[in-house]
Amino acid sequence: MLNFLGAAIGAGLGLWTARRRGGNRLDMLHYATIFAIIGFLVGAFAMLVVPAPT
């Protein structure tokens, strides 16, 4: 579940970054996609490292 949360946060961060840098819609889509992939991978890694609550 953390991987999907990381992807959503990454997509939002990518959209915000592209907007701040003055990008058009295609730039915003590209930033959101790349940041979502990175967020997905960070979330997957966090699920492996952080123990599940019991």
PEMORA-V672137 format. One line per field, one symbol per residue. ss: DSSP state (~ for helix, > for strand, _ for the rest). psi: psi as a letter, one per 30 degrees, with the letter a starting at -180 (. if undefined). burial: I if it has 16 or more other ideal C-beta (glycine too) atoms within 10 Angstrom, else O. A space follows every 10 residues. Layout:
BEGIN
ss=???
psi=???
burial=???
END
This chain:
BEGIN
ss=_~~~~~~~~~ ~~~~~~~~~~ ____~~~~~~ ~~~~~~~~~~ ~~~~~~~~~_ ____
psi=efeeeeeeee eeeeeeeeee ghlaeeeeee eeeeeeeeee eeeeeefeek kkk.
burial=OIIOOIIOII IOIIIOIIOO OOOOOOOIOO IIOOIIOOII OIIOOOOOOO OOOO
END
